[in-house]
Amino acid sequence: MNALNISADRLEQLRHLEAHLCERIRGQDHVVPRVVAALHRGELGLTTATRPRGSFLFLGPTGVGKTELSIAFTEYLLGDDKLFRFDMSEHQTQESVGVLIGGRVGEVGLLGMARAKSATGTLLFDEIEKAHPRVLDLFLQILDAARVTMASGETLDLSGFYVVFTSNIAASEILTLQHSSFTTMERHVLAKAQRTLRPELYARIAEKLVFNRLSYDVQMEIARFHIERELSFLRDKGFHLVASQQLVAFIMQRGFHPRLGARPLRDAIEKHLRGAVADVMLAEVRARTFELVVRGSELLLRPCEAAR
């Protein structure tokens, strides 16, 4: 790829990448610029041809945006169907190698299936610390040469892919060191990751990034963002919901969790908003514009015609 051959529209998209990711990923302003810089190099063809377009190790507690960031940049740059996710908790045995690269005759393995679907994308390996050592050997091949040898003997070219590893290594320390400076906490987490992962693997990952815990204020920002997304989703279903600040407080009471991050917030938003819509659908209420009303421990929909 030559930067001179990249369209003006694509360059403009790349210039807006950081703003887009900062909108999607809250509370990790120290992480996003480094990821964006690596993605710019990958998209502009400024990476070694025999290696992946970029490689990342995302470290931090659950629910702080590690997977969400991978999804966000892949959707924005490559498309909605270009992220291939592998849960390493399912690959803790030697036999699981065959699941990835094929085993019996005719089996292509999960990596083979991903490559058959697309020549570009993101390979997301969640909880890398749980992978069997022989699975880690595959990662060394991928990071070294952007290739992996399948059980059939075929060699897959993965040079069009970004590779992301996530890990909860030192997650408890991040929470206990919350009153320390970020620099102190980051140094501690990276040191533990280096001790835990194989040195040759750790050294081959280009970007190692530590995600911070999400404060109450940051989680409130995330709640507002996901409420807007949920309202948009429901509008597409034909329901226009009018929300108030009461709704944010209602969701925070039920979804804020200092240790589990934003995931319980998203669950609470879906549960309560979609549950309220389900109730009016089952009641065959004909209105399609509703005011969201908090009444005690319940979230109710009141037809706007009745509210006036």
N, C-alpha and C positions, 0 to 999 in steps of 0.2 A: 504494500500500500504506500502511495506517495501522497504527502500532504497537499501537493499541488493539484491532485486529482479529486480532492474532496469538495463536494458541492458547497456553495455558500449557505444553503439551508442547513446542511449537516454541521458546518462550523458554528452557525448561530445556535443550533441545538446544544452543541458542546459548551458554548459560552454560558448557556443557561442551566447547565447541569447542576452546579453547586446550589443555586437558588432552589431548584426543584427538590434536591435531596434534603436541604435544610427545612423545607416545608413538610416533607414526609417524616423526617427523623429529628425528634426534639431532644434537647439535652445532651447532644453529642457533638457540639460545635468544634471540638478539637479533633474529632475523627474525620468528619466529612471532607475538609479540604485536602487531607492526605489521600483519601480514597479518590477524590476527584482528580487530583494530580496524576495518580497512577492510571486512572481510566482515560484521561486525555492522552497519555503516552500510548496506551493500548489502541485507542480509536484512531490516532494519527499515524499509526504504523511505526512508532518510535521504540518498539521493543524487539528483542532478539527473535529472529524468525523461528528458531528451534526451541523456544520456550513458550509457555502459555502467555496470553496477552497481559496477564497480571495475576499475581497470587497474593492472598491475604490470609492472615490469622486474626480473627475477631475474638477477643477475650472479654469476658464479663459475666455478670449475673444473668439469670433468665429474665426475659421480658424487657430488655433495655434497648433493643433495636438491631441486634446483630443479624438476624435473619431478615428482618424488615428492610434493612439497608441493601442487602443482597437482592431482594425482590425488587426494590425500588429502582436501583440502577440498571438492572437487567431489563425491566419493563420499559424504562425510558430510552435506553440505548439500542436494545436488541429486539424487543417485542414481548408480548405477554406469555408466549409459550416456549421461551428460551432458557428458563431456569430448570435445572435437573437436580433434585434434592435427594440426598442419601443420608439416612439416619444410621450413624455408626454404632448405636446401641444394638442394631440388628446385624452387626458384622463383627462380633466378638470372638468368633470361632474360626479355625483354619478353613473349615468347609465353606464359610461365607465368601471366600475369595472367588469361588466358582460362581456365586451369585452375580458378582461384578463383571467377571471376564469370561463367563461361560464354563461349562464343565463337560457334560456329555456332548456327543456329536450333534450338531444342529443348534445348540444353545449359544446365543450371542452374548448373554449377560446384560446387566443393566447399563454398563458403560457403552457396550455395543449398540444397545437400543437407543441411547441418547445420541450417539454419533450418527446413527442411521437417520434420526429425525432432523438433525441440523448439523451444519459444519461450524456453526458459531453458537455461543451461549455461555452460561455460567454453570459450573459444576459446584454444588454446595454440599459440603460434607459436614454434617452436624455432629458435635461432640466427638471430635477427633481422638480425644484421649481414651475413648472406649474401643477403638478399632483394634483388631488383632494385628500382631506384628507383621504378618504376611500381607495384610491389607496396606499397612504402612509402606511396604516395599513397592506396591503399585504407585503410591503417591510419589515416591522417589523417582520412579520412571517418568511420571507425568511432569513433575517440576524440573527435572533435569533436561528432558528432551521433548516435552509436549507430546509424548507418545506412550502407548501402553501395549504390551504384547498380550493378545487374547489366548485363551486355551487352545484355540484352533491353529495358532501360529500366526494369524493375521496381526498386523500392526496398525493400530488406530492412530491417526493424526489428530491431536487435540490442540494444535497451535492456534485455532480460532476461538479458544475458550478462555474465560477467566476462571480461576480456581479459588474458592473460598472455603476455609476451614473455620468452624466455630468451636468454642470450648468454654466450659464453665470452670476451668482450672482457676483456683484461688478466688472463686466467687464469694465464698464466705468471708475471706479476708477483705474484699472490697467493701463489704457491708460493715465489718468491724473497724475498718480504717477510715470510715466516713468523715471523721473529724480531723484527719491528717490532710496534708496538702495533696493535690492530685499527683504531683511529681513523685512524692514518696510512695503513694499507692501504686502508681504505674510501674515504678522501678521494682517494687515488691512482686507484683503480678508477673511481669516479664521474667524476672529471675526464677519464679516458681515454674512458669511455663517452660523455660529453657531446661530446668532440671527434670521436668516430667516427660517432655517429648524427646524423642531420639535427636541427638545433636545434629546429625546429618540432615534430618528432616527440617528441624527448626531453622537451620542456616539457609536452607533453600527457599524459604518463604520470604518474599520480598518485603511485604508490609505487615508488621505485627502491631495491632492496635488494641488498646484497652478502653472498653466502654465503661462509663461511670454509672453509678446507681442513679435512679430517677427520683428527684425530690418531689415533694407534694406540689409545688408550683409548676414544675415541668409536667407532672402527670395531669394537672388541670389543663394545661395547654393541649396535651395529647387528647384528653377527653373532649375538648371543644372541637378539635380537628376531626376526630372519629365520629362525633355526633353529626357534624356537617356531612361527612361522607355517608353516614347511615340515612340522614334525611334525603340526600340525593338518591340513594338506592331506592328508598320508599317512594320518592316522586316518580321514578321510572316505573314503579309498580302501580302508579295511579293514585297515590295518597300524598296529599300536600299537608305536612304537619308544621304547625307554628309553635316554636319553642321559646322558652324564656330562660333567664339565668337560673331559675329554680331547677331546671332540668340538669344543669351541670352539677349543682350541689347534690341532687338526688343520685346521680351516677357516681360522684366521688365518694359518697357515703357507702355505696355498695361495691365499688370497684377499686378503690385505692388500696394498694398493698405495698408497703415499703420494700419487701423482699422479692415479690413476684413481678414487679415492674408493671408494664402497661397491659399485659395480657388479660388480667382480670377486668380491667376497664373495658376493653373491647367486648369481652364476654357479657358484661353487665349491660352495655349499650344494645347489643343485639338481642339479648334476652328480654329486656324491658320494652324497647321500642317495637320490636317485631311481635312480642306477646300482646301489646296493646292493640296493634293493628289486627292481629288474629282475632282478638275478642270482638272488634266491631264487624269484621267480616262474617264471623259466625252468627252475630246478632242481626246480620243483613241490614246494617245501617247504610242508607243510600248515599249519604254525604261522602265527599272525597277530600274535603278540606276540614282539618281538625285542629283544635287547640290542645296542646299537651298540658295536662293538669296533674300536678302532684297533690295527692290527697293521702296524708299519713304515709304509710309504707307502700302505697300503690301509685302507679303511673297510669292515668286514664286519658282517653281521647274524647273530647267534647266537640261535636259538630259546631263549626263556626257560626252557622245559621242560628243555633240555639244559644250560642254565647252572646250574641248581640242583643 
